[in-house]
């Protein structure tokens, strides 16, 4: 059975709220306006900071290691989600300012 194209298009057209944008900017510790290059640079910095395996040699206590690992996992997911929101917002903002696609 083929997927319903109307449902698929509706799922893509979900709007980004101002609250999501503000939260994502907080996660990235950035303020508007944001360039795509700066966003990608900050994304990579945050992934390095919060990568769960980074905590492997910080402690010999398995319980503490797992707590830090889980925090790193959660923060990595939050950073990734914020990146998706901000990237889409930056792209939409750029398109609205340059509708023909030229800078």
C-alpha positions as CSV (number, residue, x, y, z in Angstrom):
1,X,0.0,0.0,0.0
2,X,1.5,3.4,-1.0
3,X,1.8,6.1,1.6
4,X,-0.7,8.9,1.6
5,X,1.2,12.0,0.0
6,X,-1.1,14.5,1.8
7,X,-0.2,13.1,5.3
8,X,3.5,13.1,4.3
9,X,3.4,16.8,3.1
10,X,1.5,17.8,6.3
11,X,4.2,16.3,8.5
12,X,6.9,18.3,6.7
13,X,5.0,21.6,7.1
14,X,5.2,21.7,10.9
15,X,5.9,25.3,12.0
16,X,8.7,26.2,14.3
17,X,7.4,28.2,17.2
18,X,9.3,31.3,18.7
19,X,9.5,29.3,22.0
20,X,11.4,26.5,20.2
21,X,13.8,29.0,18.6
22,X,14.5,30.7,21.9
23,X,15.1,27.4,23.6
24,X,17.4,26.3,20.9
25,X,19.3,29.5,21.0
26,X,19.7,29.0,24.8
27,X,21.1,25.5,24.3
28,X,23.6,26.8,21.8
29,X,24.3,29.9,23.9
30,X,23.8,32.1,20.9
31,X,21.8,35.2,20.1
32,X,20.1,36.2,16.8
33,X,21.1,36.7,14.1
34,X,22.9,33.4,13.5
35,X,24.7,32.5,10.3
36,X,24.7,28.9,9.1
37,X,28.5,28.7,9.5
38,X,28.4,29.9,13.1
39,X,25.6,27.5,13.8
40,X,27.5,24.5,12.4
41,X,30.7,25.5,14.3
42,X,28.8,25.8,17.6
43,X,27.0,22.5,16.9
44,X,30.3,20.7,16.5
45,X,31.7,22.3,19.7
46,X,28.7,21.2,21.7
47,X,28.8,17.7,20.4
48,X,32.4,17.4,21.4
49,X,31.6,18.8,24.9
50,X,28.7,16.5,25.5
51,X,29.7,13.3,23.7
52,X,29.0,10.5,26.2
53,X,32.2,8.6,25.7
54,X,34.2,11.7,26.7
55,X,33.5,10.7,30.3
56,X,35.1,7.2,30.1
57,X,38.4,8.1,31.8
58,X,37.1,10.8,34.2
59,X,36.2,8.4,37.0
60,X,36.6,4.8,38.1
61,X,33.2,4.8,39.8
62,X,30.8,2.9,37.5
63,X,27.7,4.6,39.0
64,X,29.1,8.1,38.6
65,X,30.3,7.2,35.1
66,X,26.8,6.0,34.1
67,X,25.3,9.2,35.5
68,X,27.6,11.3,33.5
69,X,27.2,9.1,30.4
70,X,23.4,9.4,30.5
71,X,23.7,13.2,31.0
72,X,26.0,13.4,28.0
73,X,23.5,11.3,26.0
74,X,20.6,13.5,26.9
75,X,22.5,16.7,26.2
76,X,23.7,15.3,22.8
77,X,20.1,14.6,21.9
78,X,19.1,18.1,23.0
79,X,21.9,19.7,21.0
80,X,20.9,17.7,17.9
81,X,17.3,18.7,18.2
82,X,18.2,22.4,18.8
83,X,20.4,22.2,15.7
84,X,17.6,21.0,13.5
85,X,15.3,23.7,14.8
86,X,17.9,26.5,14.3
87,X,19.1,25.2,10.9
88,X,15.6,25.2,9.6
89,X,14.9,28.7,11.1
90,X,18.1,30.1,9.6
91,X,17.3,28.6,6.2
92,X,13.8,29.9,6.3
93,X,14.9,33.4,7.4
94,X,17.5,33.4,4.6
95,X,14.9,32.4,2.0
96,X,12.5,35.1,3.2
97,X,15.1,37.7,2.9
98,X,16.4,36.4,-0.5
99,X,13.4,34.8,-2.2
100,X,15.4,34.2,-5.4
101,X,18.0,32.3,-3.6
102,X,20.8,34.8,-4.2
103,X,22.7,36.6,-1.5
